[in-house]
Amino acid sequence: MSHLSASFSATIRVRLSDAPGSFARLAQAIGDAGGSFGAIDLVRVEKDTKVRDVTVEASDADHLARIVESVRETEGVEVERVSDRTFLMHLGGKIEMRSKIPVKTRDDLSMAYTPGVARICMAIADDRDAAWNLTIKQNTVAVVSDGTAVLGLGDIGPEAAMPVMEGKALLFKEFGGVDAWPLCLDTKDPDEIVAIVKAIAPGFGGINLEDISSPRCFEIEQRLRAELDIPVFHDDQHGTAIVVLAALLNALRIVDKKIEDVKVVTTGVGAAGVAVTDILLNAGARTMIGCDQRGAIYEGREGLNPIKQAYAERTNPDRIMGSADEVLAGADVYLGLSLPGAVSRAGIERMADNAIVFAMANPTPEIAPEDLPPGKVAVVATGRSDYPNQINNVLAFPGVFRGALDVRASTITEGMKVAAGHAIASVISADELGPEYVVPSVFNREVAKAVAAAVAGAAERDGVARRSRH
């Protein structure tokens, strides 16, 4: 099943002969190629011709190329140019630095820079904590990546990772009012990454680690959390976990089950899978079973790496064995954080009634929603925007950092993450809640506010806040 998307859209400037049927032929060509019309704008009228901009959507880059070629071959239509809308959005980058104060007079210059700035420098030299009030540190986060695990693209390098990190910074500002800056590092060495982040940390109020491959991401985060006195948050792990918790809390409300009573099976024990398991355990889950390609993980299974060994020690208390499909027997919840095909329809059919299925592999889910057995699954979520209930990290990280910065938290605790999940869930009222609406819209501006307040409150309760939010 192909889904048309603005991600693969273009504006085609065409010159049409000013004769009956010319536009109809253009529309037919786009339709025959499986495209969809967006905006249609008249650019100018010339003798015997009209020039129009026609916006089309496709399902992928090859499909978009086929649509353009179909238009080129249409009688009475001349293609002047094709503008890929996504590439246009990224021209010159998506973010910039702007000054907060005018520098129009000698007085402005002398206070903002030399000689007046020396007094500010000395105030901070006398009291390093003054940097929180007198510099951008109070509201600035570094988005750090080595480009080894970008989206679904894998190890593409620091330069190619920059558009994603810029996008992250844009979302920080748009949804949380947090100033963020992308820092893509030309090294894969955990020691070097830790050293670099420690060295730049004085200028930032928090560190957001992004798209660093597993298992190195665990070591890097753990070391930085131990060695820095500002929040360090690996969004691929904890952002995902927070939103999964929120969605699951609401899904459980729909099926009238409690988190402490349900059997949860996951596929994928990488960065996201481990973090999701940990947040659910901290939120009260008792029966968690993780599966990798060899099946269920349990204490005593041969060949477990240190991450999976530690995982086995805190999950699967009954040492259930078997493939993911087999372990799903009687399960209330399936969480997919792995690969397409990780479970089958037959496996889902073995689940308990009113099952909950979150198939979050992106862009292709572990099992497609349309392939689920009818009547078996009460709530479905994916990582995609073209299905209901998208598990999207943008619901979490802007509010998490907003709350942490507001109280100058020294770290982000498990309590703060659980509070964030509950806050996201609470945005949907009982009257609004339904099988296709267990996660708020990413454009709901109340989400970041609710998360920030909950995170700040949890930071104060957990003793990691250095000032009160109010």
C-alpha positions as CSV (number, residue, x, y, z in Angstrom):
1,M,0.0,0.0,0.0
2,S,1.6,3.3,-1.1
3,H,0.9,6.5,0.7
4,L,1.3,9.9,-1.0
5,S,3.3,12.3,1.1
6,A,4.4,16.0,1.1
7,S,7.9,14.6,1.6
8,F,7.9,13.6,-2.0
9,S,6.2,16.6,-3.6
10,A,7.2,19.0,-6.3
11,T,6.0,22.2,-7.9
12,I,6.0,21.7,-11.7
13,R,5.9,24.9,-13.8
14,V,4.2,24.1,-17.1
15,R,3.3,26.1,-20.2
16,L,-0.1,25.0,-21.5
17,S,-1.5,25.7,-24.9
18,D,-4.5,28.0,-24.5
19,A,-6.9,25.5,-26.1
20,P,-9.8,23.5,-24.8
21,G,-8.7,20.2,-23.1
22,S,-5.1,21.1,-22.4
23,F,-5.4,21.3,-18.7
24,A,-7.6,18.2,-18.6
25,R,-4.8,16.3,-20.4
26,L,-2.3,17.5,-17.8
27,A,-4.6,16.4,-15.0
28,Q,-5.1,13.0,-16.7
29,A,-1.3,12.5,-17.0
30,I,-0.8,13.2,-13.3
31,G,-3.6,10.9,-12.4
32,D,-2.5,8.1,-14.7
33,A,0.9,8.2,-13.0
34,G,-0.7,7.8,-9.6
35,G,0.0,11.3,-8.4
36,S,-2.2,13.7,-6.5
37,F,-2.9,17.4,-7.1
38,G,-2.1,20.0,-4.6
39,A,-2.1,23.7,-5.3
40,I,-2.7,25.0,-8.9
41,D,-1.5,28.6,-9.4
42,L,-1.7,30.8,-12.5
43,V,1.8,32.4,-13.0
44,R,1.2,34.4,-16.2
45,V,-0.8,34.6,-19.4
46,E,1.1,34.7,-22.7
47,K,-0.1,34.8,-26.3
48,D,-1.7,31.4,-27.0
49,T,-0.3,29.9,-23.7
50,K,-0.8,30.0,-19.9
51,V,2.0,29.3,-17.4
52,R,0.9,27.5,-14.3
53,D,2.6,26.1,-11.2
54,V,1.1,22.7,-10.3
55,T,2.0,21.0,-7.0
56,V,1.9,17.2,-7.0
57,E,2.4,14.6,-4.3
58,A,4.0,11.1,-4.8
59,S,4.8,8.1,-2.6
60,D,8.6,8.1,-3.1
61,A,11.3,9.7,-5.2
62,D,11.0,7.3,-8.1
63,H,7.2,7.8,-8.2
64,L,7.7,11.6,-8.3
65,A,10.1,11.1,-11.3
66,R,7.5,9.0,-13.1
67,I,4.8,11.7,-12.6
68,V,7.1,14.4,-14.0
69,E,7.9,12.2,-17.0
70,S,4.2,11.6,-17.6
71,V,3.6,15.3,-17.7
72,R,6.6,15.9,-20.0
73,E,5.1,13.4,-22.5
74,T,1.7,15.1,-22.5
75,E,0.6,16.8,-25.8
76,G,0.3,20.6,-25.4
77,V,2.3,20.7,-22.2
78,E,5.8,22.0,-21.8
79,V,7.6,21.6,-18.5
80,E,9.7,24.7,-17.7
81,R,11.1,23.5,-14.5
82,V,10.6,21.1,-11.5
83,S,11.1,22.3,-8.0
84,D,11.3,19.6,-5.3
85,R,9.5,21.2,-2.3
86,T,11.5,19.3,0.3
87,F,14.9,20.4,-1.2
88,L,13.7,24.0,-1.4
89,M,12.8,23.9,2.3
90,H,16.4,22.9,3.1
91,L,18.2,25.4,0.9
92,G,20.7,27.2,3.1
93,G,19.7,25.2,6.2
94,K,16.6,25.5,8.3
95,I,17.9,27.5,11.3
96,E,19.9,30.7,12.0
97,M,21.3,32.7,14.9
98,R,19.7,36.1,15.6
99,S,20.7,38.9,17.9
100,K,18.4,39.7,20.8
101,I,19.6,43.3,21.2
102,P,20.3,46.1,18.7
103,V,23.8,47.4,18.2
104,K,23.2,50.9,16.8
105,T,25.3,53.2,18.9
106,R,28.7,53.3,20.6
107,D,27.0,52.8,23.9
108,D,25.3,49.6,22.6
109,L,28.7,48.3,21.3
110,S,30.6,49.2,24.5
111,M,28.0,47.3,26.7
112,A,27.5,44.3,24.5
113,Y,31.2,43.9,23.7
114,T,34.3,45.6,24.8
115,P,34.9,47.1,27.3
116,G,31.7,46.5,29.2
117,V,31.6,42.7,28.6
118,A,34.8,42.4,30.7
119,R,32.7,43.1,33.8
120,I,30.3,40.3,32.9
121,C,33.2,37.9,32.3
122,M,34.7,38.7,35.7
123,A,31.4,38.2,37.4
124,I,31.2,34.7,36.0
125,A,34.9,34.0,36.8
126,D,34.1,34.8,40.4
127,D,30.9,32.7,40.4
128,R,30.6,30.1,37.6
129,D,26.9,29.7,38.3
130,A,26.4,33.3,37.2
131,A,26.7,31.9,33.6
132,W,23.1,30.6,34.0
133,N,21.8,34.2,34.3
134,L,24.3,36.1,32.2
135,T,24.8,33.9,29.1
136,I,22.7,31.8,26.7
137,K,23.5,28.7,28.8
138,Q,20.1,29.0,30.6
139,N,18.1,28.2,27.4
140,T,20.5,26.4,25.1
141,V,20.8,22.7,24.2
142,A,23.5,21.0,22.1
143,V,22.1,18.4,19.6
144,V,25.0,16.0,19.3
145,S,25.3,13.2,16.7
146,D,28.0,11.2,14.9
147,G,25.7,10.3,12.1
148,T,25.9,6.5,12.7
149,A,22.2,5.7,13.1
150,V,20.2,8.4,11.3
151,L,16.5,7.9,10.9
152,G,16.1,4.7,8.9
153,L,19.3,5.6,6.9
154,G,22.0,4.1,9.2
155,D,25.6,5.3,9.2
156,I,25.6,8.2,6.7
157,G,28.2,10.4,8.4
158,P,28.2,13.8,10.1
159,E,27.6,16.0,7.1
160,A,24.6,14.0,5.9
161,A,23.2,13.9,9.4
162,M,23.2,17.7,9.6
163,P,19.7,18.2,8.1
164,V,18.2,15.9,10.7
165,M,20.0,17.7,13.6
166,E,18.9,21.1,12.1
167,G,15.4,19.8,12.1
168,K,15.7,18.8,15.7
169,A,16.9,22.3,16.6
170,L,14.0,23.8,14.8
171,L,11.5,21.7,16.7
172,F,13.1,22.5,20.0
173,K,12.5,26.2,19.3
174,E,9.1,25.8,17.7
175,F,7.5,23.6,20.4
176,G,9.6,24.3,23.5
177,G,11.1,27.8,23.1
178,V,14.5,26.2,23.6
179,D,17.5,27.4,21.6
180,A,19.3,24.3,20.2
181,W,22.3,23.9,17.9
182,P,23.4,20.9,15.8
183,L,26.8,19.6,16.5
184,C,27.7,16.7,14.1
185,L,31.0,15.1,15.1
186,D,33.5,13.5,12.7
187,T,34.4,10.6,15.0
188,K,32.8,7.3,16.0
189,D,35.1,6.8,19.0
190,P,33.1,6.9,22.3
191,D,36.1,8.3,24.1
192,E,36.4,11.2,21.7
193,I,32.7,11.9,21.7
194,V,32.6,12.0,25.5
195,A,35.7,14.2,25.6
196,I,34.2,16.6,23.0
197,V,30.8,16.9,24.7
198,K,32.5,17.5,28.1
199,A,34.6,20.2,26.5
200,I,31.7,22.1,25.0
201,A,29.3,21.6,27.9
202,P,30.0,24.9,29.7
203,G,28.1,26.8,27.0
204,F,25.0,24.6,27.2
205,G,22.2,23.9,29.7
206,G,21.6,20.4,28.3
207,I,22.9,17.8,25.9
208,N,20.6,16.0,23.5
209,L,22.3,12.9,22.0
210,E,20.8,11.9,18.7
211,D,21.2,9.1,16.1
212,I,24.2,7.4,17.7
213,S,24.3,3.7,17.0
214,S,23.8,1.0,19.6
215,P,25.4,-0.3,21.8
216,R,27.9,2.7,21.8
217,C,25.0,5.1,22.6
218,F,24.5,3.4,26.0
219,E,28.1,3.9,27.1
220,I,28.3,7.4,25.8
221,E,25.1,8.5,27.6
222,Q,26.1,6.7,30.8
223,R,29.5,8.3,30.9
224,L,28.3,11.8,30.1
225,R,25.5,11.5,32.7
226,A,28.1,10.6,35.3
227,E,30.6,13.3,34.4
228,L,28.4,16.3,33.6
229,D,26.1,18.4,35.9
230,I,23.6,19.2,33.1
231,P,20.9,17.0,31.6
232,V,22.0,14.4,29.1
233,F,19.2,12.9,27.1
234,H,19.5,10.3,24.3
235,D,16.3,11.0,22.4
236,D,16.2,7.8,20.4
237,Q,16.0,6.0,23.7
238,H,14.1,8.1,26.1
239,G,12.0,10.3,23.9
240,T,10.6,7.2,22.3
241,A,10.1,5.6,25.7
242,I,8.2,8.6,27.0
243,V,5.7,8.7,24.1
244,V,5.2,4.9,24.1
245,L,4.4,5.1,27.8
246,A,1.9,7.9,27.2
247,A,0.2,6.1,24.3
248,L,0.1,2.8,26.3
249,L,-1.5,4.5,29.4
250,N,-4.3,5.8,27.2
251,A,-4.7,2.5,25.3
252,L,-5.0,0.7,28.6
253,R,-7.8,3.1,29.6
254,I,-9.7,2.1,26.5
255,V,-9.4,-1.7,27.1
256,D,-9.9,-1.2,30.9
257,K,-6.6,-2.9,31.9
258,K,-3.9,-1.9,34.4
259,I,-0.3,-1.6,33.5
260,E,0.7,-3.8,36.5
261,D,-1.5,-6.6,35.3
262,V,-0.7,-6.8,31.6
263,K,1.8,-9.1,29.7
264,V,3.9,-7.0,27.4
265,V,6.0,-8.4,24.6
266,T,8.6,-6.4,22.7
267,T,10.7,-7.1,19.7
268,G,13.9,-5.1,19.5
269,V,16.4,-4.8,22.3
270,G,18.4,-1.9,21.0
271,A,18.5,1.7,22.3
272,A,14.7,2.3,22.0
273,G,13.7,-1.2,23.1
274,V,15.7,-1.1,26.3
275,A,14.5,2.4,27.2
276,V,10.9,1.6,26.6
277,T,11.2,-1.5,28.8
278,D,12.8,0.5,31.6
279,I,10.2,3.3,31.6
280,L,7.4,0.8,31.6
281,L,9.0,-1.1,34.6
282,N,9.3,2.2,36.4
283,A,5.7,3.0,35.6
284,G,4.5,-0.2,37.2
285,A,4.7,-2.9,34.6
286,R,5.6,-6.4,36.0
287,T,5.6,-8.8,33.1
288,M,7.9,-7.6,30.3
289,I,9.4,-10.0,27.7
290,G,11.9,-8.8,25.2
291,C,12.7,-10.7,22.0
292,D,15.5,-10.4,19.5
293,Q,16.1,-12.4,16.3
294,R,16.8,-15.5,18.3
295,G,13.6,-15.2,20.3
296,A,12.8,-14.4,23.9
297,I,15.6,-13.0,26.1
298,Y,15.8,-14.7,29.5
299,E,18.4,-15.2,32.2
300,G,20.8,-18.0,31.3
301,R,20.3,-17.7,27.5
302,E,23.7,-18.3,25.8
303,G,25.4,-15.6,23.7
304,L,23.9,-12.5,25.4
305,N,26.0,-9.4,25.2
306,P,26.3,-7.2,28.4
307,I,23.3,-5.0,27.4
308,K,21.0,-8.0,26.8
309,Q,22.4,-9.8,29.9
310,A,21.4,-6.9,32.1
311,Y,18.1,-6.7,30.3
312,A,17.4,-10.4,31.0
313,E,18.0,-9.8,34.7
314,R,15.2,-7.3,35.0
315,T,12.6,-8.9,32.6
316,N,10.9,-12.2,31.8
317,P,10.7,-13.3,35.5
318,D,9.2,-16.7,34.4
319,R,12.0,-17.4,31.9
320,I,9.5,-17.9,29.0
321,M,11.3,-19.2,25.9
322,G,10.4,-19.3,22.2
323,S,10.0,-17.1,19.1
324,A,8.3,-13.7,19.3
325,D,5.2,-15.2,17.7
326,E,5.2,-18.0,20.3
327,V,5.8,-15.6,23.3
328,L,2.8,-13.5,22.1
329,A,0.4,-16.2,23.3
330,G,-1.8,-14.5,25.9
331,A,0.0,-11.2,25.7
332,D,-2.0,-8.0,26.2
333,V,0.5,-5.7,24.5
334,Y,2.9,-6.0,21.7
335,L,5.5,-3.3,21.2
336,G,7.5,-3.4,18.0
337,L,10.8,-1.5,18.0
338,S,12.6,-3.7,15.5
339,L,12.2,-4.6,11.8
340,P,9.4,-5.3,9.4
341,G,8.2,-8.9,9.7
342,A,9.3,-9.3,13.3
343,V,5.9,-10.8,14.1
344,S,3.2,-12.4,12.0
345,R,-0.6,-12.3,11.8
346,A,-0.6,-15.8,13.4
347,G,1.4,-14.4,16.3
348,I,-1.0,-11.5,16.9
349,E,-4.0,-14.0,16.8
350,R,-2.5,-15.7,19.8
351,M,-2.7,-12.5,21.9
352,A,-5.4,-11.9,24.6
353,D,-8.6,-10.3,23.6
354,N,-8.7,-6.5,23.2
355,A,-5.0,-6.6,22.4
356,I,-2.8,-3.5,22.0
357,V,-0.3,-3.4,19.1
358,F,2.3,-0.7,18.7
359,A,4.2,-1.6,15.5
360,M,6.7,1.3,15.4
361,A,9.4,0.3,12.8
362,N,9.6,3.1,10.3
363,P,8.9,3.4,7.5
364,T,7.6,-0.1,7.3
365,P,5.9,-1.4,10.5
366,E,6.7,-4.9,12.0
367,I,3.2,-5.8,10.9
368,A,1.0,-3.5,8.8
369,P,-2.2,-2.3,10.5
370,E,-4.3,-3.6,7.6
371,D,-2.8,-7.1,8.1
372,L,-3.9,-7.5,11.7
373,P,-6.6,-10.1,12.4
374,P,-10.0,-8.4,12.4
375,G,-11.6,-8.0,15.8
376,K,-8.6,-9.0,17.7
377,V,-6.8,-5.7,18.3
378,A,-8.4,-2.8,20.1
379,V,-5.7,-0.1,19.7
380,V,-3.0,0.2,17.0
381,A,-0.2,2.7,16.9
382,T,2.8,3.1,14.5
383,G,5.7,5.4,13.9
384,R,4.1,6.8,10.7
385,S,2.2,10.0,10.2
386,D,-0.3,8.4,7.7
387,Y,-1.9,6.1,10.3
388,P,-3.7,7.1,13.5
389,N,-1.7,7.2,16.7
390,Q,1.8,8.1,15.6
391,I,4.5,7.6,18.2
392,N,6.4,10.8,17.6
393,N,9.3,12.0,19.8
394,V,8.4,15.6,19.2
395,L,5.7,15.1,21.8
396,A,8.4,14.6,24.4
397,F,11.8,16.2,24.0
398,P,10.8,19.9,23.7
399,G,8.8,19.8,26.9
400,V,11.3,17.6,28.7
401,F,14.1,20.1,28.1
402,R,11.9,23.1,28.7
403,G,11.0,21.7,32.2
404,A,14.6,20.7,32.9
405,L,16.0,24.1,31.9
406,D,13.3,26.0,33.9
407,V,14.5,24.4,37.1
408,R,18.2,24.1,36.0
409,A,18.1,20.4,36.6
410,S,21.4,18.6,37.0
411,T,20.2,15.5,35.3
412,I,17.0,13.8,34.0
413,T,15.7,11.1,36.3
414,E,13.5,8.2,35.7
415,G,10.8,10.0,37.7
416,M,11.0,12.9,35.3
417,K,10.6,10.6,32.3
418,V,7.6,8.8,33.8
419,A,6.0,12.2,34.7
420,A,6.5,13.3,31.1
421,G,4.6,10.2,29.8
422,H,1.7,10.8,32.2
423,A,1.6,14.4,31.2
424,I,1.3,13.6,27.5
425,A,-1.4,11.1,28.2
426,S,-3.4,13.6,30.3
427,V,-3.7,16.0,27.4
428,I,-6.4,13.7,25.9
429,S,-9.6,14.0,28.0
430,A,-11.9,11.1,28.7
431,D,-14.4,12.5,26.3
432,E,-11.8,12.7,23.4
433,L,-10.1,9.3,24.1
434,G,-10.7,6.6,21.5
435,P,-9.0,3.7,19.7
436,E,-7.7,6.1,17.0
437,Y,-6.8,8.9,19.4
438,V,-4.5,7.7,22.2
439,V,-1.7,10.1,21.3
440,P,-2.1,13.9,21.1
441,S,-1.4,15.7,17.9
442,V,2.2,16.9,17.6
443,F,0.7,20.3,16.8
444,N,-1.2,20.5,20.1
445,R,0.6,23.3,21.9
446,E,-0.7,22.2,25.3
447,V,1.6,19.1,25.2
448,A,4.9,20.8,25.7
449,K,3.5,23.0,28.4
450,A,2.1,20.0,30.3
451,V,5.3,18.0,29.9
452,A,7.5,21.0,31.0
453,A,5.4,21.5,34.2
454,A,5.4,17.8,35.0
455,V,9.1,17.4,34.4
456,A,10.0,20.5,36.5
457,G,7.8,19.2,39.3
458,A,9.4,15.8,39.2
459,A,12.9,17.3,39.2
460,E,12.1,19.2,42.4
461,R,10.7,16.0,44.0
462,D,13.7,14.0,42.9
463,G,16.1,16.6,44.3
464,V,17.9,17.5,41.1
465,A,16.4,21.0,40.6
466,R,18.7,23.9,41.4
467,R,15.9,26.5,41.5
468,S,12.2,26.5,41.7
469,R,10.1,26.9,38.6
470,H,8.0,29.6,40.2
